[in-house]
Amino acid sequence: MLAAGLLFAGMDAGMKWISTDYPPFQVATLRSLSALPLVLAWIAWRGRAGTLLRVHWRLHLLRGLLGVGMMVGFVYGLARMPLSTAYTIVFVAPLMVTALAVPFLGEKVGPRRWAAIGVGLLGVLVVLRPTGEGVATVAGLAVVLAALSYAIAAITVRKLALRDSPEAMVFWFLVLLGAFAGAVAAFDWHPVQRVHWPVIAAIGVTGALGQVALTHAFRLGEASQIAPLEYAALVWVVLLDLVVWQALPDGATWLGAAIIIASGLYLIRRERIVGGQRPDDAAQTPPP
């Protein structure tokens, strides 16, 4: 998950770079198509092409649609706010994953972790500042929608991992994302400028490697425990904002980020405590 955060930070910086020149659906399509050749090479190298058709098609289609909502909402926000601000809002996604893991995965979340989720959501409100000069605009709300789409998609990954291969999950996510987003982008397709091809290639490399890392992370670990590790990406996006766009988050964004990250770190701590309990001891211990 830590590797995925670093790779996706590079990918998102590339998408922000081109987001002012192309519609969000086209950027989502380019992100998918640029990574697909590398993913196909990875699948061929592993000799796993035979696993691509034995899949849970309904969940893959749902994940593809969620991927479009996630990517389009995020790209729309990237074009209108600093990368670090968009990331801070998206940081609520791991909290959403923890909450959604209860009804969809049957994972147990006690009152302390529910309190942490509530505090994290308050942190999002601090960033959005709906009653002040914040980012509670269409762009800010689009990024919140992207975070929700990501959280639900992460739950589908956990479900799919019970029967589908990592190669199939990565491949079909990119194919369906490109197909769904491309169908909409075709109505307003802008010719790709030559100067942007290296950026698109970088998006493809980092996106492909990041998707593989993310898929393995959710396949090997519990959703509520793995997701908060994405917070480490804030370091990279702040540096990218500073070096490339000469922008830094304002005070309210820093405060909101601190609240959200603190909530996520508390969730990690509670997971470690609960995971370290013996079954007989756990029965005598108050719920987490």
C-alpha positions as a printed Julia matrix, in Angstrom:
288×3 Matrix{Float64}:
   0.0     0.0     0.0
   2.91    2.36    0.72
   4.35    1.67   -2.74
   0.92    2.2    -4.31
   0.64    5.6    -2.61
   3.95    6.79   -4.04
   3.16    5.54   -7.54
  -0.35    7.0    -7.6
   0.99   10.36   -6.41
   3.15   10.46   -9.54
   0.24    9.34  -11.71
  -2.11   11.96  -10.24
   0.45   14.7   -10.75
   0.56   13.74  -14.42
  -3.21   13.81  -14.68
  -3.31   17.24  -13.03
  -0.73   18.43  -15.55
  -3.0    17.6   -18.5
  -6.39   18.11  -16.79
  -6.74   21.71  -17.96
  -6.33   20.7   -21.63
  -8.66   17.69  -21.84
 -12.13   16.82  -20.45
 -12.19   14.58  -17.34
 -13.61   11.59  -19.23
 -10.8    11.82  -21.79
  -8.17   11.99  -19.06
  -9.7     8.89  -17.45
  -9.61    7.11  -20.82
  -5.97    8.08  -21.43
  -5.05    6.92  -17.93
  -6.55    3.5   -18.66
  -5.21    3.01  -22.19
  -1.69    4.15  -21.31
  -1.39    1.54  -18.55
  -3.05   -1.36  -20.37
  -0.06   -2.44  -22.55
   2.18   -2.67  -19.48
  -0.41   -4.69  -17.59
  -0.79   -7.07  -20.55
   3.0    -7.54  -20.62
   2.97   -8.25  -16.88
   0.2   -10.83  -17.3
   2.0   -12.52  -20.2
   5.27  -12.59  -18.25
   3.53  -14.31  -15.34
   1.79  -16.74  -17.7
  -1.59  -15.89  -16.22
  -3.62  -15.04  -19.33
  -5.79  -18.08  -18.71
  -7.22  -16.51  -15.54
  -8.72  -13.5   -17.3
 -12.02  -15.09  -18.3
 -12.86  -17.02  -15.12
 -14.15  -13.99  -13.26
 -17.17  -12.57  -11.43
 -18.47  -10.4   -14.27
 -21.12   -8.46  -12.32
 -18.66   -7.26   -9.69
 -16.14   -6.34  -12.38
 -18.74   -4.28  -14.22
 -19.68   -2.55  -10.96
 -16.03   -1.85  -10.2
 -15.54   -0.44  -13.69
 -18.44    1.98  -13.26
 -17.15    2.97   -9.82
 -13.73    3.52  -11.37
 -15.21    6.01  -13.82
 -16.91    7.91  -10.99
 -13.69    7.88   -8.98
 -11.44    9.0   -11.83
 -13.72   11.61  -13.38
 -14.61   13.21  -10.04
 -10.98   13.32   -8.99
  -9.71   14.73  -12.3
 -12.44   17.38  -12.28
 -11.26   18.46   -8.84
  -7.56   18.32   -9.78
  -8.11   20.91  -12.5
  -9.56   23.35   -9.96
  -7.61   22.88   -6.71
  -4.08   21.99   -5.53
  -3.14   18.33   -5.68
  -2.6    18.23   -1.91
  -6.08   19.65   -1.23
  -7.72   17.04   -3.46
  -5.71   14.33   -1.71
  -6.76   15.59    1.71
 -10.42   15.23    0.75
  -9.83   11.78   -0.75
  -8.16   10.73    2.5
 -11.66   10.18    3.87
 -11.9     7.11    1.62
 -10.11    4.73    4.04
 -12.55    5.78    6.75
 -15.38    5.04    4.35
 -13.81    1.64    3.6
 -13.77    0.82    7.31
 -17.42    1.8     7.66
 -18.51   -0.06    4.53
 -16.55   -3.17    5.55
 -19.22   -3.78    8.21
 -22.28   -4.35    5.98
 -20.44   -5.65    2.91
 -17.61   -7.75    4.37
 -18.97   -8.63    7.78
 -15.98   -7.08    9.56
 -16.57   -5.9    13.12
 -16.04   -2.22   13.96
 -16.57   -1.17   17.57
 -17.68    2.18   19.0
 -14.16    3.59   19.31
 -13.47    3.1    15.63
 -16.9     4.47   14.72
 -15.98    7.56   16.74
 -12.72    7.85   14.77
 -14.68    7.66   11.52
 -16.99   10.44   12.71
 -14.05   12.64   13.67
 -12.47   12.02   10.28
 -15.64   13.13    8.53
 -15.55   16.33   10.58
 -12.04   16.83    9.23
 -13.43   16.73    5.71
 -15.9    19.46    6.64
 -12.99   21.56    7.91
 -11.35   21.25    4.49
 -14.54   21.92    2.56
 -15.64   24.8     4.82
 -19.22   24.8     3.49
 -20.09   28.02    5.35
 -16.91   29.95    4.5
 -14.45   30.58    1.69
 -13.6    26.91    1.36
 -13.72   24.36   -1.43
 -17.32   23.24   -0.86
 -17.91   23.86   -4.54
 -18.8    21.49   -7.36
 -15.11   20.59   -7.54
 -14.88   19.8    -3.83
 -18.05   17.73   -3.89
 -16.81   15.91   -7.0
 -13.71   14.82   -5.08
 -15.9    13.63   -2.18
 -17.87   11.55   -4.7
 -14.57   10.19   -6.03
 -13.62    9.14   -2.5
 -16.93    7.34   -2.01
 -16.54    5.58   -5.37
 -13.05    4.51   -4.38
 -14.22    3.14   -1.04
 -16.96    1.02   -2.6
 -14.53   -0.15   -5.3
 -12.09   -1.22   -2.58
 -14.85   -3.35   -1.06
 -15.44   -5.03   -4.43
 -11.7    -5.82   -4.62
 -11.96   -7.65   -1.31
 -14.93   -9.63   -2.63
 -13.31  -10.35   -5.99
 -10.08  -11.53   -4.35
 -11.97  -14.51   -2.95
 -12.22  -16.05   -6.42
 -10.53  -13.93   -9.11
  -6.81  -13.58   -9.78
  -4.95  -10.28   -9.18
  -4.15  -10.2   -12.91
  -7.84  -10.39  -13.83
  -8.76   -7.66  -11.34
  -6.14   -5.25  -12.68
  -6.82   -6.06  -16.34
 -10.6    -5.79  -16.26
 -10.54   -2.64  -14.15
  -8.45   -0.86  -16.79
 -10.42   -2.29  -19.72
 -13.81   -1.37  -18.28
 -12.61    2.03  -17.08
 -11.34    2.78  -20.59
 -14.48    1.45  -22.26
 -16.98    3.28  -20.05
 -15.06    6.57  -19.89
 -14.13    6.37  -23.58
 -17.76    5.96  -24.61
 -18.52    9.33  -23.02
 -15.24   11.0   -24.01
 -15.8    10.18  -27.68
 -18.45   12.91  -27.88
 -15.94   15.6   -26.88
 -12.52   14.17  -27.76
  -9.65   16.67  -28.01
  -6.62   15.83  -30.18
  -3.71   14.86  -27.93
  -0.87   17.37  -28.1
   2.59   16.01  -28.88
   4.07   17.64  -25.77
   1.73   15.61  -23.57
   2.72   12.15  -24.83
   5.65   11.76  -22.37
   3.32   12.78  -19.52
   0.71   10.25  -20.65
   3.4     7.56  -20.83
   4.45    8.38  -17.26
   0.8     8.19  -16.18
   0.61    4.73  -17.73
   3.76    3.4   -16.04
   2.96    4.71  -12.56
  -0.72    3.84  -12.9
  -0.01    0.25  -13.94
   2.49   -0.38  -11.17
   0.29    1.39   -8.63
  -2.76   -0.66   -9.6
  -0.82   -3.92   -9.2
   0.44   -2.83   -5.78
  -3.03   -1.7    -4.66
  -4.68   -4.93   -5.79
  -2.14   -7.04   -3.92
  -2.52   -4.87   -0.81
  -6.27   -5.44   -0.54
  -5.86   -9.09   -1.5
  -3.34   -9.81    1.24
  -4.67   -7.64    4.09
  -7.93   -6.64    5.72
  -9.54   -3.61    4.09
  -9.96   -1.7     7.36
  -6.3    -2.22    8.28
  -4.57   -1.62    4.94
  -6.47    1.41    3.63
  -5.21    4.02    6.18
  -1.61    3.46    5.05
  -2.38    5.58    2.01
  -1.95    8.69    4.17
   1.81    8.57    3.61
   1.15    9.87    0.07
   0.49   13.35    1.5
   4.24   13.93    1.8
   4.74   13.31   -1.91
   1.83   15.41   -3.16
   2.8    18.38   -0.98
   6.31   18.23   -2.45
   4.88   17.97   -5.97
   2.6    20.95   -5.37
   5.5    22.98   -4.05
   8.03   22.1    -6.76
   5.78   21.93   -9.83
   2.93   24.34   -9.09
   4.45   26.51   -6.32
   1.36   25.91   -4.17
   0.87   24.8    -0.59
  -2.3    23.91    1.36
  -3.81   26.7     3.45
  -4.19   26.52    7.22
  -7.68   25.0     7.2
  -6.57   22.27    4.79
  -3.62   21.4     7.03
  -5.97   21.25   10.03
  -8.46   19.06    8.19
  -5.68   16.77    6.98
  -4.34   16.44   10.53
  -7.79   15.47   11.83
  -8.37   12.92    9.06
  -4.89   11.39    9.34
  -5.12   11.21   13.14
  -8.39    9.31   12.75
  -6.76    6.93   10.3
  -3.76    6.33   12.55
  -6.09    5.61   15.44
  -7.86    3.02   13.3
  -4.51    1.35   12.6
  -3.72    1.29   16.33
  -7.09   -0.24   17.19
  -6.65   -2.87   14.48
  -3.3    -3.88   15.99
  -4.77   -4.07   19.49
  -7.79   -6.11   18.41
  -5.69   -8.3    16.13
  -3.31   -9.09   18.99
  -6.01  -10.34   21.34
  -6.42  -14.07   21.87
  -9.95  -15.33   21.11
 -10.62  -16.2    24.78
  -9.29  -12.82   25.96
 -11.25  -10.95   23.32
 -14.48  -12.31   24.72
 -13.68  -10.66   28.07
 -12.63   -7.32   26.54
 -14.97   -4.39   25.75
 -15.64   -3.92   22.03
 -13.03   -1.77   20.18
